[in-house]
Amino acid sequence: MLRVFLRRAAQRAARRRAAQPAARRRRQQSTKPPTRRQSVAPQLAVLEDDFLEQQTYYQPTATEAIQHQVEMIDEEEQELQRYNELYRRQIETEEECLEKASADYAAMVDELMALGKGAELKPVQALVASWYEPLVDVIVEERNNALAGAKSPDLKIYGPLLLLLPPEQLAVLTMHHVLGHCLKHGEPGAKYSSLVTALGEAIQVEARVLRVRQQRRRHLASRRGESDELANEEAKEALKAKLGRGRFLDAKALARLPQHVVNARAKKALEEDDADDADWPTMTRAKLGGVLVTRFLDVARDNEGNRLFEHDVVVKLKRKVGVVRASKELLQRARGDPIMLQWAATPRFLPMLVEPRPWRGFQKGGFLRLRAAAMRTHGCDVQREAFLRANRGLADGVLAGLDAMGRVPWSINGPILDLVQEAWQQGGTWPDLPSLHDFEIREYDGDDPEAKELHGRRNAKLRRKNAELHSLRCDTTLKLDIAERFRNDAFYFPYNVDFRGRAYPLPPNLNHLGSDVCRAVLQFAEPKRLGDDGLYWLRVHLANLFGLAKRSLEERHQFALDRHDDIIDSFSNPMNGKQWWLEAEEPWQALACICELGRASLLDDPRDHLCALPVHMDGSCNGLQHYAALGR
């Protein structure tokens, strides 16, 4: 065998040597148009061909050829192992986010509260943890009522859908959504319809992820020769005994339950859930989310038994709107608590560690397990149908463009992230970062009715500003947490489009279309040498960030050259120096650009600096979006 392997390796090496002159001749006789390099300096190509013709090629021995092939195989295996590890982490990120949150709650309750260590939690954290167990018990009771066929029309619609996930995960989803919406909107409260619909949609997404995992496990079981009778057995077992904690049924098992448990509407939703591109009806999702929110409002009480959330009706633009509002006491205690913000905001769509799946349909592509739409329709069936009709024509156009953008790797700009985190700890004194302190609200003690009314209006305005500040704090904390999580990894953004054809990254919290801070902490994962053109455009980019985009390119380039001393000072001491970068319209992005120019200036030749900073260029005369807006 070794002799055969050596002979074949030698033959392959000989074929490569024989093919090299022919390849050069074909390259010289090619009829393709000249490259940019050849058109600019054709003498370089001639010199290169003459040089190649004069070379004597080294002929490796058979042993050296084998050793080279072994090294290539080792490198390929190592690269494959790295990719498999990233793929595994991506699957865990998409599938086990909710399970981890459920385990965190359970561990907190079991290890801290039951063992008498509740004092180790902050009061607000202990309060939220105390709601988890009662909410799980209520959900288990609601599920068993659905299995028993309780006489309630709505229960037959949403009841079977409660069985698609374990009660612990339903409890975590409910708590996260209610807390997240209420903390985000502050004292005015979250819109009830938006809250319950979003919760129902999140449950459907989690049920689909769990179904995919079950299918994979059953596929592995069938390959091992095990029987696949789980769906029927689970359905029979569910009717005989109560479905307790940690238990759930898949859509196929639920669809086989009798009509007194699952009515026609619920069965249709279950059958659609097993399809690829179907969503539950909006009313079904709203009913499912509504019952969970109602049960949560019943158990969310303080130590004295008082409700901490209320469902109220307010009038907005002469229309009655339902809102869910957290008590002032809970909002005040929750503000500034990073653990509370982490509980309240669990992002589902995160950047990907591997390249996104190519788009092959309306909901086929992007994430590996999570389902996302290639077009943002916002519930408009007309736009969805238009996309489906044009799907074949979009495959080589819009969808191919989304796939190309999704293959671009990104990374976190570590030095800028460190500076942003330092500024965030100080709070309130740096641009694009919200203050950590609320505006003080004082009550009026006088007797003048007009002054009292004026003071009340002022306090109402301050309360709205405090609510906005709290929402911004939640958003900033979430963005910085995601950036810290991906600090040492290259990652990718899957994209979709709106009805105008404008592309957006699917991860909504941290992306390159976000705020000044978001754009500053993001950079490409593969740096390139600046060269003459790169250094020129980096200086133009700095001038653009200072609001000089309307000037000529030469004026913008000269602007950066004239501010060399300010650039060096901001690069060397950004937080305590002259802080010239704060004068920019986009200060954090300007600081990122300044740091790149500063690092380049440390080299003997600044053009040799490896830069990964994106340079923004805006399209001009783009009238397509205006036509799309007119036809909406």
Beta strands, then each sheet from edge to edge (+ up, - down):
strand 1: 190-191
strand 2: 309-316
strand 3: 319-326
strand 4: 357-361
strand 5: 364-366
strand 6: 410-412
strand 7: 495-497
strand 8: 503-505
strand 9: 522-524
strand 10: 528-529
strand 11: 610-611
sheet 1: 1+ 3- 2+
sheet 2: 4+ 5-
sheet 3: 6+ 9-
sheet 4: 7+ 8-
sheet 5: 10+ 11-
end
